[in-house]
Amino acid sequence: MESKQHTTLLFATIGIALLSLFFMNLSLGSVQIPLRDIFQSLTGGQASKSTWEYIIINYRLPKAITAILVGMGLSISGLLMQTLFRNPLAGPYVLGLSSGASLGVAFVILGAGLLPPFLSSILLSSYGMVLASTAGSTLVLVAVLVVAQRLRDTMAILIVGLMFASFTSAIVSTLTYFSTAEQLQKFTFWSMGSLGNLSWNAIIILTISVLIGLLLSLYSIKPLNALLLGENYAKSMGLNFDKTRFVIILSTSILAGSITAYAGPIAFVGLAVPHIAKLLFQTSDHTVLFWSTLLLGASIMLLCDSLSQLPGFEITLPINAVTSLFGAPVVIWLLVRKSN
């Protein structure tokens, strides 16, 4: 009973924190906007300044929604991969999807000079980059799924994913070697990740993709609990292991692939948030871990985005740098605290 109350209290605290961080994210930035004006803008009223209303609706709200979707999707992907492979170091990109997306974008940015000017301008647009990233991650996904159908050993799939990542990274390295400084700079900026510059149409597509991935993940909660005790135990309980593995890989691919396509490869979140959820809730039950990881992922991503904006300054730090700088010490501290 006490454990249930503790879990309920933690969920309530995280829920309040998520809501507070959402409004803080809308308020902070190069221009600080009062909360009263944010509420007015979101509820259809008039803000004190028309420029504030424009900033909130067209820049900060899309970025905050993107942060929530990215945090949720990557965190759940990490939880699925860590349970499937029974490896605490597994993350959403362990199947090589991020490398596949990087390869697609690298072909577009670094190989654009080899294409006719009209085709090059189309591919170098924001939609062209998204299509290239999606095509790259989809190509790796199809390859992994084909291999997964032939391999019985789950750990072998992990190794195959790592090999695909190494192979695509080698091609990207070759392309960078023959690229100009301007092309390299553009590719480097993409690889740092970004939550901004997404149109409402892009956010709708990303939302649909993330929701599909999360629904597939939700379907996998009971099988994931069975997998905690190993593949053989899960099979003895009547679990269709091949089908479950396929659904988990597919849901992870949809989540990680769509997020990488629109926001770039974002580090730390998928690897660390499941560990933070396990340490806070002290459980291995995926019914609790799914929702706690979901809420924590969204909260942490909003916090990292708020820190990246440096209130009062014009510059914005790369989101990848902030997630790693903020996240790594937190996880180390939690692990040391647990061992003590």
N, C-alpha and C positions, 0 to 999 in steps of 0.2 A: 504493500500500500504506500509506504514511504517512498519507494523507488518510483512509483507511478506519479506521485505528487512532485517529486524532483524533476521528472521528465516533463510534466506539464508546465512547471515553473520555467524550465529552461526554454521550452518552445515559446512561451509567452514573452520571455525576455528577448529572445532572438527576433521574434515578430515585431516587437516594439523598436528594437535596434534597427531592423530593416526599414521600417517606416521612417524613423528619424534620419537615417543615412540617406534615404531617397530625397527628402526635403532639403537636407544639408547639401547634397550634391547639386540640387537645382539652385540653391542660394549662393554657393561659393563659386569663385572664378575670378577672372581679371576685373569684373564688375560684380560687387556684392549686392544681391537683391534681397530686400526684406521678405520674411516669410509671408507677411500679410499680402504683399503683391503677388507672390507665387500662388497662394490660395485663390486670389481674385482671378488670375490668368487661367488657372486650371478649371475653375468652376464657371467660366464664361463671362466673368466680370471684366472690369477695366483696371489695369495696373496704373500706378501713379505716373509712370512714363511709358509711352508707346514703344520705345526702344527696348525696355525691359520685357514687355510682353512678347515682342518679336524674338528676343534672345531666348526666352524660356521655351516658347512653342517650337521654334525652328532649329535651335541648337542644343539646349540643355536637356529638354525632355527626351528627344530621340537618343541622346547619348546615355542618359540614365536608364532608359528601357533596354538599350543595347548592353549596358553593363550588367543588368539583371539577367538577361537571356544568356550572356556569355558565362557569367558566374554559375548559373544553374546548370547549363549544358556541360561545361567542362568538369564541374565537380562530380556530377552523376556519372559522366564517362569514366573518370578516374576511379570511382567506387566500383563500377562494373568490372573494369580491367583488373583491379587489385584482387577482387573476389574470384574472378574467373581463373586468373593465373596464379592465385594464392601467393602473390608477390607484392610486398609493401612499396616497392619502387616502381611498380607499373603505373602508367598515367594514360591520359586519353590519346596520346600520340604514339603509343608503343607499337601500334600496328603499321606505322610508317605513313599515316595519312597526312601529317604535317609536312613530311618530306615530299610527298606526292604533290601537295598544294604548292609548296615552294618551287618544285620543278616546273609546274605549269606557269607560275608567275615569272620564273626565271626565263623560260622560253620567250614569253611575251616582252618582258623588259629588256633582257640582255640580247635577245635575238631579233628585236624589232627592226634594227638597222638592215637586216637582210631581206626584209619584206618591202613590197611597194608602199609608197607614202600614204595612200588612202587607207590601206588595210592596217598599216602600222598605227595610224591615228585612232582607228576604231578599237583595236586591241589594247591600246594604252589608256583608253578611257576607264572610268571606274567600273563600268559594267563588263568591259573586256577583261579586266583583272579578275573580277569575280568569276567569270566564266572559265578563265584559264585555271584559277585555283580549284574550282569545282571539278573541272575535267581531270586535273592532276590527281586529286584525292580520290575521285571516282575510279580512275584507272587502277590505283593501288588497292582500293577496296575490292574491286572485281577480282584482281589477282589473289588477294588474301582469301577471299571467299572460295575461289576455285581450289586453292591449296588446302583450305580447311575441310573441304568435302573429301579430300584424298587422304588427309592425315588424321589418325586416331588420337595421337598424343597432343594434348593442348599446349604443352611447353614447346613442342616443335613449331606450332603456329607463332608463338612469341618470337622464336629465333628467326622464322621466315619474315616476320614483320620488321625485325631489326635489320635483316639482310636487305629487304626492299628499301629501308631508310638509308642504309649505307650506299646502295647502288644509285639511288636518286641524288643523294648528297654529292656523290662523285661526279655526276653529270653537271650538277649546279656549279661545283667547284671549277670544272672545265670551262663552263660558260663564263664564269666570273673572270677567269684568267685572260680571256680574249675580249673583255668588255671595256668600255670607256669609263672614266671617272664619274661622269654624269649618270650613266646607267647603273653603276655600282651603288651610287648614293641613293638612287630611287629604290633599288632592290633592298638596300639596308634599311631604309625608312619603312618599307612594307613589312620587313621581318621583325621590326620592333613592336608591331601591333598598334592598332588604333581603334578607339571606340566611337570616334566622331565621324563626320562627313557622310553619314548614311541618310539617304532620303527615306520618306515615310513608306514608299513602295518597297524599298530594300528591307526595311524593318518588318513589314508585313510578311515578306517571303521568309525572312530569318525566324520570325515568331512561329510560323506554320511548321518550318523544318524542326525547330527545337521542340515544339509540342508533340510532333510525331515521334521524335526520338525519346522524349520523356514518357509517352504513353507505352511505347515498346519496353522501356526500362521498368515501368510500373508492373507490366505483365510478368516481368522476370523476378519479382521480389521473392516469392516462395521458392523457386528453383535456386536462387542465390543463397538462401538460408541452408538448403540441402547441400550445396556445393562447398560450404564451409568445412565439412567433414571429409571432403575428397570426392573424386569422380566415382569411385567404386561404391561408396556409401549412397551417393545420389542415385546411381543406377539401381541399387538394391531396393531403394524406396519407390521404384517405378518411374523415375524421371527419364524422359526422352532427352538424353544428354546432347545428342547431335543437333536436335531442333533448338534446345535451349542455348547452346553455344552459338548457333547461327543467329538467333534473335539478339543475343547480347552483342555480338560483333557488329551486326547491322545497326542496332540502336546507337552504339558508340560511334560508328562511322558516320551516321546521319548527323549526330550532335557535333562531333569534332570537325567533320568535313565542312558543314555549313557555317560554323563559327569561324573556322580558319579562312574560309572564302570571303567573309564579310569583315572580319576584324583582324585578320592576320594570326600568326601563331603566338598564342599568349601562354607564357610559362607559369609554373608554380601552382596555379589554382587547382587544376585537376589532380595533381599529385598530393598536395598538402591538405586541402579541405576535408577529404574523407578521414584523414588521420585526426584532424582537429575535432570532427564530429564524434569519432570513436572515443577520444580522450575525454570529451565533455560529457557525453551521455553514458559512458561506461557500459556499452552493450555491443553485441555483434548481430542483433536482430535487424534485418534489412528493412523491416516495416518502419522502425524508428530511424534507422540510418538514412533511408531514402529521403525522408522529409527534412531531417536535420541538415543533411548535406546540401539539399536544395536551397534551404533558407540561408545557411551559412555562406554558401558559394555566392549568392546574390548580394548578401551584406558585405562580404569581404571585397568583392569586385567594386561595389559602390564606394567603399572606403578608399580603396586604392586609386580609383578614378578621382575622388575628391582631393587626395594628396598630390596627384599628378598635376592638378590645375594650378598649384601654388597661388592661393588667394592673394590678390593685390598685384600679381605679376602678369605680364602679357604672355610669357612662355608656358608651354605645357610639356612636362616630361614624358618620355615614352612609357606607355603603360606596362610594358614588359619589365623595364627597369624597376618600376615601383612595386610590382607584384613580387619580384624576387627579393628586393631590398627589405620590404616590409615582412614578407612571408617566411623567409628562411629563419631569421632569428626567433620568430614566434613559435614555429614548429620545434626548433631546438629547445627553446625554453619549456614548452609543454612536455616534451619527452624527458628532459632532465627532472622536471617537477614530478612527473609520474614515477620515475625510477626512485626518487627520494621518498 
